[in-house]
């Protein structure tokens, strides 16, 4: 297999990518890099899925051809989101770390323009930006692209999906006529073809894989449930994969936040990423996700663009996207670098036709799966726990001093009793939650029969509705909350206490932030939470009365963004 030395890259670049662990080029890199370094290079259209190494494919040859002694903009790279701009800039800086005097500047919306202006005034060789911010800076005459050598459109299809067509037209029309235009996209809709026709000069087309198709090593599954059972289905799917590390895609910012809050409240390592978060909040969430302190990231498509996260095991479509191109983008985030992945869609019966249409575009089968029952999930989770025990590293020299006391306290138990009690300590709450769950799979064949006959079985519909109500209740008629501890008083009901907290909307406080504090506090993790009301200057919330002392201790004199908290019981 060819390697990077065969391409004629400079030693400074080879040394940098060697530091990054690059060994063999990806298919898109193996075709694009030598072409861009050849004497016959012209405009280029590169078609490849997200995560196939496109940044290095165009970045390395562009860096090689930059004249660092000429401090003016020689390359403009356009990307759809600030996250992708930041990631491209970071990658280029890593590739060029041994090239003296190389200057790369990123400009994007959602952040103050003043620091970006200051950087531009110092001079830069490469600008990486979002179309809106670049156009703004062009109008201010702070960015000059009349003499650039390269213009790169990365994730071009997504820029069009996000409504940047007019901005792209304005920018392209102002750019140098002699530049090389490089367009990279996962799909090739008609709008992309129009850009190529209007602004590119006889472009060479390099395609890795089939156009508008999904990644080869990704399995595609779908589950059919009633619309009201969608969240229950999501929890069972996540529980079915104990080692899941994935992204759940939702349609709206509101839904994204709500689903993330529900998962957090139900004890999952989850968080939200959407456009309403500040850059600091987004950076915090992504830091936790990249370090795998989060297993599940709930995100909108726009917020997730440009996320450079490796080793994702699953992509879950909480809602099917309206466009097949978006489905391809989503699924392409797993199964990268030769690893396998699974793309899952949770749908209701009216969306079956969408699955068929998506299969045609993917040129792959999307397999119908059954959501497992509670017994099957418990078995999977239990075996996962046992595997962890088998693989745990023991620190004998630190435990030895405690062993005599441990043996003394447990010597009355048989081997079987000891194992049973140990497993019960770790697993009772999980078993309790799944002890009386119902089948939430929607019978697709039954649906087809009903259509054929032109009528619905109203009795079955009523039973399904009653089933949903039954699952929301425990044996004593009270609601269950996923993995959380089920604590009750003598009447079988939890008594909630109401508290006042001296933080509100003006402090950037939210339900999500409150739940994060509660679930990350040793004395409150898993506590029953009632109504939460976030007002402008303060918050009211309810929790299990048995945790009053813990709540007062945890919140009293705690600081949030430098502000000391005050808590009172109402």
VODREN-333988 format. One line per 2 residues: number of its first residue (from 1); for each residue x, y, z of C-alpha. Coordinates in Angstrom, 1 decimal, padded with zeros to 4 digits. Each point is the difference from the previous one (the first is absolute). Example, Ala and Ser with C-alpha at 12.3 -4.5 7.8 and 13.67 -1.06 7.14 Angstrom:
# VODREN-333988
1) 012.3,-004.5,007.8 ~ 001.4,003.4,-000.7;
***
This chain:
# VODREN-333988
1) 000.0,000.0,000.0 ~ 001.2,003.5,-000.8;
3) 001.0,002.3,002.8 ~ 000.4,003.8,000.4;
5) 003.7,-000.1,-001.0 ~ -001.0,-000.9,-003.5;
7) -001.9,003.2,-000.6 ~ 002.9,002.4,000.0;
9) -001.0,001.8,003.2 ~ 002.6,002.2,001.7;
11) 001.8,-001.4,003.0 ~ -001.6,002.6,002.4;
13) -003.4,-001.4,-000.9 ~ 001.1,-003.7,000.1;
15) 001.5,000.6,003.5 ~ -003.2,001.6,001.2;
17) -002.4,-002.7,-001.2 ~ 002.4,-002.7,001.3;
19) -000.3,001.6,003.4 ~ -003.8,-000.3,-000.4;
21) 000.3,-003.7,-000.7 ~ -000.9,000.1,-003.7;
23) 001.3,-003.1,-001.8 ~ -001.9,-000.8,-003.1;
25) -002.3,002.5,-001.9 ~ -003.7,-000.5,-000.1;
27) -001.5,-000.6,-003.5 ~ -001.0,003.7,-000.5;
29) 003.5,001.1,001.1 ~ 001.7,-002.5,-002.3;
31) -001.7,001.5,-003.0 ~ -000.3,003.7,000.9;
33) 003.5,000.8,001.4 ~ 002.1,-001.2,-003.0;
35) -002.5,001.7,-002.4 ~ 000.2,003.3,001.8;
37) 003.8,-000.1,000.0 ~ 000.3,-000.9,-003.7;
39) 000.7,002.6,-002.7 ~ -003.4,-000.6,-001.7;
41) -002.1,000.8,003.0 ~ -003.4,001.8,-000.8;
43) -003.2,000.5,002.0 ~ -001.0,-003.1,001.9;
45) -003.2,-001.6,001.3 ~ 000.6,-002.5,002.8;
47) -002.9,-002.3,001.0 ~ 000.5,-001.9,003.2;
49) -001.8,-000.7,003.2 ~ 000.5,001.9,003.2;
51) 003.0,-001.2,002.0 ~ 002.0,-001.3,-003.0;
53) 002.9,002.4,000.4 ~ -001.0,002.8,-002.3;
55) 001.7,002.7,002.1 ~ 003.4,-001.6,-000.5;
57) -000.8,-000.7,-003.6 ~ -000.3,003.7,-000.9;
59) 001.9,001.4,003.0 ~ 003.4,-001.6,-000.6;
61) 000.4,001.0,-003.6 ~ -001.3,003.5,000.7;
63) 002.5,000.5,002.8 ~ 002.8,-001.3,-002.2;
65) -000.8,002.7,-002.6 ~ -000.4,003.0,002.3;
67) 002.7,002.6,-000.3 ~ 000.7,000.9,003.7;
69) 002.2,002.9,-001.0 ~ -003.0,001.7,-001.6;
71) -002.2,001.1,002.9 ~ -003.4,000.2,-001.7;
73) -003.0,-002.3,-000.4 ~ 000.8,-002.8,-002.4;
75) -002.7,-002.5,000.9 ~ -003.6,000.4,001.2;
77) -001.8,-003.1,001.5 ~ -003.7,000.2,000.5;
79) -001.9,-002.4,002.3 ~ -003.6,000.0,001.2;
81) 000.5,000.3,003.8 ~ 002.3,001.5,002.5;
83) 000.9,-003.4,001.4 ~ 001.2,-001.2,-003.3;
85) 001.9,003.3,-000.5 ~ 001.8,-000.5,003.3;
87) 000.7,-003.6,-000.8 ~ 001.4,000.7,-003.4;
89) 002.2,002.8,001.4 ~ 001.2,-002.3,002.8;
91) 000.9,-002.7,-002.5 ~ 001.9,002.4,-002.3;
93) 001.9,001.4,002.9 ~ 001.0,-003.6,001.0;
95) 001.1,-000.8,-003.6 ~ 002.0,003.2,-000.3;
97) 001.6,000.2,003.5 ~ 003.5,-000.4,-001.5;
99) -000.6,002.6,-002.7 ~ 001.4,003.3,001.3;
101) -002.1,003.2,-000.4 ~ -003.1,-001.9,-001.2;
103) -003.1,002.0,001.2 ~ -003.6,-001.4,000.0;
105) -003.0,001.9,001.2 ~ -003.6,-001.3,000.6;
107) -003.0,002.4,-000.2 ~ -003.5,-001.1,000.8;
109) -003.3,001.2,001.4 ~ -001.2,-000.6,003.5;
111) 003.1,001.7,001.4 ~ 001.3,003.5,000.4;
113) 001.2,001.4,-003.3 ~ 002.6,002.4,001.6;
115) 002.7,-002.6,000.9 ~ -000.4,-001.5,-003.5;
117) 000.5,003.5,-001.6 ~ 003.1,000.5,002.1;
119) 001.5,-003.3,-001.3 ~ -000.9,000.9,-003.6;
121) 001.7,003.4,000.3 ~ 003.3,-001.8,001.0;
123) -000.1,-001.8,-003.3 ~ -000.7,-003.7,-000.8;
125) 000.7,-002.5,-002.6 ~ -003.1,-002.2,000.4;
127) -003.5,001.0,001.1 ~ -002.5,-002.6,001.1;
129) -003.5,001.4,000.5 ~ -003.7,-000.4,-000.2;
131) -001.7,001.6,-003.0 ~ -001.9,002.6,002.0;
133) 002.9,001.3,002.0 ~ 002.3,000.0,-003.1;
135) -002.5,002.0,-002.0 ~ -000.3,002.5,002.9;
137) 003.7,000.4,000.1 ~ 000.2,000.4,-003.8;
139) -002.6,002.8,000.2 ~ 002.2,001.7,002.6;
141) 003.0,-000.4,-002.3 ~ 001.8,-001.9,002.7;
143) 000.4,-003.1,-002.1 ~ 001.4,000.1,-003.5;
145) -000.4,-003.0,-002.3 ~ 000.7,001.6,-003.4;
147) 003.4,-001.6,-000.2 ~ -000.5,-003.3,001.9;
149) 001.5,-003.2,-001.6 ~ -002.4,-002.5,001.6;
151) -003.7,000.1,001.0 ~ -001.2,-003.1,001.9;
153) -003.7,-000.8,000.5 ~ -000.2,-002.6,002.7;
155) -003.3,-001.8,000.7 ~ -001.4,001.9,-002.9;
157) -003.3,-001.9,000.1 ~ -000.5,000.9,003.6;
159) 000.6,003.7,-000.7 ~ -002.8,-000.1,-002.5;
161) -002.3,-001.9,002.4 ~ 000.6,002.8,002.6;
163) -001.0,002.7,-002.4 ~ 003.4,001.4,-001.0;
165) -000.5,000.0,-003.7 ~ -000.3,003.8,-000.4;
167) 003.1,000.5,002.2 ~ 002.0,-002.5,-002.0;
169) -001.0,001.7,-003.3 ~ 001.1,003.4,001.4;
171) 003.3,-001.3,001.2 ~ 000.8,-002.1,-003.1;
173) -000.8,002.9,-002.2 ~ 002.5,002.3,001.8;
175) 002.9,-002.6,000.1 ~ 003.0,-000.1,-002.4;
177) -000.8,-001.3,-003.5 ~ 003.2,-001.9,-000.1;
179) -000.4,-001.9,003.2 ~ -000.3,-003.8,000.4;
181) -003.5,-000.8,001.4 ~ -000.2,-003.2,002.0;
183) -003.5,-001.2,000.9 ~ -000.5,-002.9,002.5;
185) -003.3,-001.6,000.7 ~ -001.5,-003.2,001.3;
187) -002.9,000.2,-002.5 ~ -000.5,001.6,-003.4;
189) -003.4,001.7,-000.2 ~ -000.9,002.1,-003.0;
191) 000.8,003.2,001.8 ~ 003.6,-001.1,000.4;
193) 000.1,-000.8,-003.6 ~ -001.2,003.5,-000.8;
195) 002.8,001.5,002.1 ~ 002.5,-002.1,-001.9;
197) -001.5,001.1,-003.3 ~ 000.0,003.7,000.9;
199) 003.3,000.4,001.9 ~ 002.3,-002.8,-000.9;
201) 002.2,-000.5,-003.0 ~ -000.3,-003.6,-001.4;
203) 000.4,-001.6,003.4 ~ 001.5,-003.4,000.4;
205) -002.3,-002.2,002.1 ~ 001.4,-002.5,002.5;
207) -002.5,-002.2,001.7 ~ 000.6,-002.5,002.8;
209) -002.8,-002.4,000.3 ~ -003.4,000.4,-001.8;
211) -001.5,003.5,-000.3 ~ -002.6,000.8,002.6;
213) 000.5,-003.4,001.7 ~ 000.8,-001.0,003.6;
215) 003.2,-001.2,001.5 ~ 000.7,-003.6,-000.8;
217) 000.7,-001.3,003.6 ~ -003.1,001.5,001.6;
219) -003.0,-002.2,000.7 ~ -003.4,001.6,-000.2;
221) -002.9,-000.9,002.3 ~ -003.5,001.3,000.7;
223) -002.6,-000.5,002.7 ~ -003.7,000.7,-000.4;
225) -001.8,001.2,003.1 ~ -003.0,002.2,000.8;
227) 001.0,003.7,-000.1 ~ -000.8,000.2,003.8;
229) 002.4,-002.8,000.7 ~ 003.0,001.5,-001.8;
231) 001.8,001.1,003.2 ~ -000.6,-003.5,001.6;
233) 001.5,-001.5,-003.1 ~ 003.0,002.2,000.2;
235) 000.8,-001.0,003.5 ~ -000.4,-003.7,-000.8;
237) 002.4,000.4,-003.0 ~ 002.6,001.7,002.1;
239) -000.4,-002.6,002.7 ~ 000.4,-002.7,-002.6;
241) 003.5,001.3,-000.8 ~ 001.9,000.4,003.4;
243) 003.1,001.3,-001.7 ~ -001.8,002.4,-002.3;
245) 001.8,003.2,-001.0 ~ -002.2,001.9,-002.3;
247) -002.0,002.9,-001.2 ~ -003.8,000.3,000.2;
249) -001.3,002.4,-002.7 ~ -003.2,002.0,000.6;
251) -001.8,002.5,-002.2 ~ -000.2,003.1,002.2;
253) 002.0,001.7,002.7 ~ -003.0,-000.3,002.4;
255) -000.3,-003.8,-000.6 ~ 003.7,-000.4,000.3;
257) 000.1,001.7,003.4 ~ -003.1,-001.9,001.2;
259) 001.3,-003.4,-001.0 ~ 003.4,000.7,001.6;
261) -001.6,001.1,003.2 ~ -002.1,-003.1,000.2;
263) 003.0,-002.3,-000.6 ~ 002.0,001.9,002.7;
265) -002.9,-000.2,002.4 ~ -000.3,-003.8,-000.7;
267) 003.6,-000.5,000.9 ~ 001.7,-000.2,-003.4;
269) 003.4,001.7,-000.8 ~ -001.5,002.4,-002.5;
271) 000.1,003.6,-001.0 ~ -001.4,002.4,-002.7;
273) 001.6,001.9,-002.8 ~ -002.1,002.6,-001.9;
275) 000.1,003.6,-001.2 ~ -001.4,001.5,003.2;
277) 003.2,-000.8,001.9 ~ 002.8,002.5,000.4;
279) 003.4,-000.8,-001.5 ~ 001.3,-000.7,003.6;
281) -002.8,-002.4,000.6 ~ 000.5,-001.7,-003.3;
283) 003.7,-000.4,000.7 ~ -000.7,-001.4,003.4;
285) -002.5,-002.6,-001.4 ~ 002.3,-001.0,-002.8;
287) 003.0,-000.4,002.4 ~ -002.1,-002.4,002.1;
289) -001.1,-001.9,-003.1 ~ 003.4,-000.3,-001.6;
291) 001.5,-001.3,003.3 ~ -002.9,-002.5,000.1;
293) -001.3,001.3,003.3 ~ -003.3,000.1,-001.9;
295) -001.3,-003.1,-001.8 ~ -002.8,001.7,-001.9;
297) 000.0,003.5,-001.6 ~ -003.5,001.3,-001.0;
299) 000.5,002.5,-002.8 ~ -001.6,001.8,-002.9;
301) 001.5,-000.4,-003.5 ~ 001.3,003.5,-000.2;
303) 001.7,-000.1,003.4 ~ 001.6,-003.4,-000.8;
305) 001.6,001.2,-003.2 ~ 003.8,000.0,000.2;
307) 000.2,-002.2,003.1 ~ 003.2,-001.9,-000.3;
309) -000.7,-003.0,002.3 ~ 001.5,-003.4,-000.6;
311) -001.2,-003.5,000.9 ~ -003.7,000.8,000.1;
313) -001.9,-003.3,000.2 ~ -003.5,001.2,-000.7;
315) -002.0,002.7,-001.7 ~ -003.6,000.1,001.1;
317) -002.7,001.9,-002.0 ~ -002.5,000.9,002.6;
319) -001.9,001.5,-003.0 ~ 000.7,-000.9,-003.6;
321) 001.3,003.1,-001.8 ~ -002.0,001.4,-002.9;
323) 002.8,-000.3,-002.4 ~ 001.9,-003.2,-000.9;
325) 003.2,002.0,-000.3 ~ -000.2,000.8,003.7;
327) -000.5,-003.6,000.9 ~ 003.2,-000.8,-002.0;
329) 001.9,002.7,001.9 ~ -001.3,-001.3,003.4;
331) 000.8,-003.6,-000.6 ~ 003.5,000.9,-001.4;
333) 001.0,001.1,003.5 ~ 000.4,-003.6,001.1;
335) 002.0,-002.8,-001.7 ~ 003.0,002.2,-000.6;
337) 003.6,-001.0,-000.5 ~ -000.8,-003.6,-000.9;
339) -002.1,-000.5,003.1 ~ -003.6,-001.2,000.0;
341) -003.0,001.9,001.2 ~ -003.8,-000.1,000.2;
343) -002.5,002.6,-001.2 ~ -003.4,-000.3,001.7;
345) -003.3,001.7,-000.8 ~ -003.0,000.0,002.3;
347) -003.1,000.5,-002.1 ~ -003.8,-000.3,000.1;
349) -002.1,-001.9,-002.5 ~ -000.7,003.0,-002.2;
351) 003.8,000.4,-000.7 ~ 000.4,-003.5,-001.6;
353) 000.1,001.5,-003.5 ~ 002.9,002.3,001.0;
355) 002.0,-003.1,000.9 ~ -000.6,-001.4,-003.5;
357) 001.1,003.3,-001.6 ~ 003.1,000.2,002.2;
359) 001.0,-003.6,-001.0 ~ -000.1,001.0,-003.7;
361) 002.4,002.8,000.6 ~ 002.3,-002.0,002.3;
363) -000.1,-003.0,-002.3 ~ -000.1,-002.0,003.2;
365) -002.6,-001.9,002.0 ~ -001.3,001.6,003.2;
367) -000.8,-002.9,002.2 ~ -003.2,000.0,002.1;
369) 000.9,-000.9,003.6 ~ -002.2,-000.8,003.1;
371) 000.5,002.0,003.1 ~ 001.0,-002.6,002.7;
373) -002.1,-000.6,003.1 ~ 001.1,000.6,003.5;
375) 001.3,-003.5,000.6 ~ 002.3,000.1,-003.0;
377) 001.4,003.5,000.9 ~ 000.6,-001.1,003.6;
379) 002.0,-003.0,-001.3 ~ 002.1,002.2,-002.3;
381) 000.7,002.5,002.8 ~ 000.8,-002.7,002.6;
383) 002.4,-001.8,-002.3 ~ 001.7,003.4,-000.7;
385) 000.4,000.5,003.7 ~ 001.5,-003.5,000.4;
387) 002.4,000.7,-002.8 ~ 001.2,003.1,001.7;
389) 000.6,-001.9,003.2 ~ 002.0,-002.6,-001.9;
391) 002.1,002.7,-001.6 ~ 000.5,002.3,003.0;
393) 003.6,000.6,001.2 ~ 000.5,-000.7,003.7;
395) 002.4,001.8,002.2 ~ 001.0,-002.8,002.4;
397) 002.5,001.9,002.1 ~ -002.5,002.7,000.8;
399) -002.9,-002.3,000.7 ~ 001.8,-002.7,002.0;
401) -000.3,001.9,003.3 ~ -003.8,000.1,-000.2;
403) -000.5,-003.7,-001.1 ~ 000.0,-001.6,003.5;
405) -002.9,002.3,001.1 ~ -001.9,-000.6,-003.3;
407) 000.4,-003.8,000.4 ~ -001.2,000.2,003.6;
409) -003.1,001.9,-001.0 ~ -000.9,-002.3,-003.0;
411) 001.2,-003.4,001.2 ~ -003.6,-001.1,000.9;
413) -001.0,000.3,-003.7 ~ 000.3,-002.8,-002.5;
415) 001.6,000.7,-003.4 ~ -003.4,000.0,-001.6;
417) -001.5,002.4,002.6 ~ 003.0,002.3,-000.3;
419) -000.3,000.3,-003.8 ~ -003.8,000.5,000.2;
421) 000.3,002.8,002.6 ~ 002.9,001.7,-001.9;
423) -002.0,000.0,-003.3 ~ -003.1,001.2,001.9;
425) 001.8,003.0,001.4 ~ 001.1,001.1,-003.4;
427) -003.1,-001.1,-002.0 ~ -003.2,000.1,002.1;
429) -001.2,003.4,-001.2 ~ 000.5,-001.0,-003.7;
431) -001.9,-003.3,000.6 ~ -002.8,001.8,001.7;
433) -000.5,002.5,-002.8 ~ -000.2,-002.7,-002.7;
435) -002.0,-002.5,002.1 ~ -003.4,000.7,-001.5;
437) 000.7,001.7,-003.4 ~ -002.2,-000.6,-003.0;
439) 000.7,-000.6,-003.6 ~ 000.2,003.4,-001.7;
441) 000.7,-001.2,-003.5 ~ -002.5,001.1,-002.6;
443) -001.2,-002.9,-002.1 ~ 000.9,001.0,-003.5;
445) -001.9,-002.9,-001.6 ~ -003.1,000.8,002.0;
447) 000.2,003.5,-001.3 ~ 000.2,-001.2,-003.6;
449) -003.0,-002.3,000.6 ~ -002.0,002.9,001.4;
451) 000.8,002.1,-003.0 ~ -001.0,-002.8,-002.3;
453) -003.4,-000.5,001.7 ~ -000.5,003.8,000.3;
455) -000.7,000.0,003.7 ~ 001.7,000.0,003.3;
457) -000.5,-002.3,003.0 ~ -001.1,002.6,002.6;
459) 000.1,-002.6,002.7 ~ 003.8,-000.6,-000.6;
461) 000.6,003.7,000.0 ~ -001.7,000.3,003.4;
463) 002.1,-002.8,001.3 ~ 003.2,001.7,-001.2;
465) -001.0,003.2,001.7 ~ -000.7,-001.9,003.2;
467) 003.3,-001.7,-000.3 ~ 001.8,003.3,-000.2;
469) -001.8,001.1,003.2 ~ 000.9,-003.3,001.7;
471) 003.7,000.3,-000.8 ~ 000.1,003.5,001.6;
473) -001.1,-001.5,003.3 ~ 001.6,-002.3,002.5;
475) -001.9,-002.7,001.8 ~ -001.3,002.5,002.6;
477) -001.1,002.4,-002.8 ~ 002.8,002.5,000.3;
479) 002.1,001.3,-002.9 ~ 003.4,-001.5,-000.6;
481) 003.0,002.1,-001.0 ~ 002.4,-002.3,-001.9;
483) 003.1,-000.9,002.0 ~ -000.7,002.4,002.9;
485) -000.4,-001.4,003.4 ~ -003.6,-000.6,000.9;
487) -000.4,001.1,003.6 ~ -003.4,000.0,001.7;
489) -001.7,000.8,003.3 ~ -002.4,-002.3,001.8;
491) -002.8,000.9,-002.4 ~ 002.1,-000.8,-003.0;
493) 000.3,003.6,-001.1 ~ 002.9,002.4,-000.1;
495) -000.4,003.2,001.9 ~ 001.6,002.9,-001.8;
497) 001.3,003.2,001.6 ~ 000.2,003.3,-001.9;
499) 003.1,002.2,000.0 ~ 000.9,003.5,-001.0;
501) 003.4,000.5,-001.7 ~ 001.5,003.5,-000.7;
503) 000.7,-000.6,-003.7 ~ -002.1,000.6,-003.0;
505) -000.1,000.5,-003.8 ~ 002.0,003.2,000.2;
507) 002.9,-002.0,001.5 ~ -000.1,-002.5,-002.9;
509) -001.6,-002.6,002.3 ~ -002.3,-002.7,-001.4;
511) -001.7,-003.2,000.9 ~ 002.9,-001.9,-001.7;
513) 002.5,001.8,002.2 ~ -001.9,-000.7,003.2;
515) -000.3,-003.7,-000.9 ~ 003.7,-000.1,-000.8;
517) 000.8,001.3,003.5 ~ -002.4,-002.4,001.6;
519) 001.2,-003.1,-001.9 ~ 003.7,000.8,000.4;
521) -000.3,000.5,003.8 ~ 000.8,-003.1,002.1;
523) -002.8,000.8,002.5 ~ -002.7,000.5,-002.6;
525) 000.8,-002.2,-003.0 ~ -003.1,-001.9,-001.0;
527) -002.4,001.9,002.3 ~ -003.6,000.4,-001.0;
529) -000.5,003.4,-001.6 ~ -003.4,001.6,-000.3;
531) -001.1,003.3,-001.6 ~ 002.7,002.5,-001.1;
533) -000.8,003.6,-000.7 ~ 002.7,002.3,-001.3;
535) -000.9,003.7,000.4 ~ 001.9,003.1,-001.0;
537) 001.9,000.5,003.3 ~ -000.6,-003.2,001.9;
539) -001.1,-003.7,-000.2 ~ -002.4,-002.2,001.8;
541) 000.5,-003.8,000.0 ~ -001.3,-003.1,001.8;
543) 001.9,-003.1,001.2 ~ -000.6,-002.9,002.3;
545) -000.4,001.3,003.5 ~ 002.3,-002.7,001.4;
547) 002.9,001.8,-001.7 ~ -000.6,003.4,001.7;
549) 003.2,000.1,002.0 ~ 002.1,-001.1,-003.0;
551) -001.6,002.7,-002.2 ~ 000.6,002.8,002.5;
553) 003.6,-001.1,000.5 ~ 000.8,-000.3,-003.8;
555) -001.6,003.2,-001.1 ~ 000.8,002.2,003.0;
557) 002.9,002.4,-000.8 ~ 000.6,-001.8,-003.3;
559) 001.2,002.2,-002.8 ~ -001.4,000.1,-003.6;
561) 002.0,002.1,-002.4 ~ 001.5,001.9,002.9;
563) -003.3,000.7,001.7 ~ -000.7,-001.4,003.5;
565) -003.2,-002.1,000.1 ~ -002.7,000.4,002.6;
567) -002.6,-002.7,000.6 ~ -003.1,000.0,002.2;
569) -002.7,-002.6,000.6 ~ -003.4,001.4,-000.8;
***
